[in-house]
Amino acid sequence: MNTQPRLVLASASPRRRALLAQIGLWPDAVIAADIADTHLKNAQPPDLARRLALSQMAAVRHEDVG
């Protein structure tokens, strides 16, 4: 049984996949989360990135990744 964590990219963005490849990471699965990249008024970039990442993770958490 493989207990190693899996890397699931919750975005269909080719750019995000390319950025991961630049640092030597390849996702085990790509499951596009349907999350709008909307900006909240007065939201700082790190806060927005964190909110979007957590939303994407929650959206694909229970998907079957094989």
C-alpha positions in Angstrom: 0.0 0.0 0.0 1.4 3.4 -1.0 1.1 5.9 1.8 3.0 8.7 0.2 1.0 11.9 -0.1 -0.4 12.7 -3.6 -0.1 16.0 -5.3 -3.4 17.0 -6.7 -3.5 20.2 -8.8 -7.0 21.7 -8.4 -6.6 24.0 -11.4 -6.7 23.4 -15.1 -4.3 26.2 -15.7 -1.4 25.2 -17.9 0.6 28.0 -16.3 0.3 26.5 -12.9 1.4 23.1 -14.2 4.4 24.8 -15.9 5.3 26.6 -12.6 5.3 23.3 -10.7 7.4 21.6 -13.4 10.0 24.4 -13.1 10.6 23.4 -9.5 10.6 19.6 -10.4 7.0 18.8 -9.3 4.4 17.0 -11.4 0.9 16.5 -10.1 -0.4 13.0 -9.6 -3.8 14.3 -10.8 -5.3 17.4 -12.2 -8.9 18.1 -11.1 -10.2 21.5 -12.1 -12.1 23.1 -9.3 -14.9 25.5 -10.4 -13.8 28.4 -8.1 -14.2 32.0 -9.3 -11.0 34.1 -9.0 -12.9 37.0 -7.7 -11.2 39.7 -5.6 -12.6 40.8 -2.3 -12.5 44.6 -1.7 -9.3 45.5 0.3 -8.0 41.9 0.2 -4.3 41.6 0.2 -2.7 39.3 -2.4 -1.5 36.7 0.1 -5.0 36.6 1.7 -6.6 36.2 -1.7 -4.2 33.4 -2.7 -4.8 31.6 0.5 -8.6 31.9 0.2 -8.6 30.6 -3.4 -6.2 27.7 -2.5 -8.4 26.6 0.4 -11.5 26.8 -1.7 -10.0 24.8 -4.5 -8.7 22.2 -2.0 -12.2 21.9 -0.4 -13.8 21.6 -3.8 -11.7 18.6 -4.9 -10.9 16.9 -1.6 -13.3 14.0 -2.1 -12.7 13.4 -5.8 -11.4 10.1 -6.9 -7.8 10.6 -8.0 -7.1 7.0 -8.7 
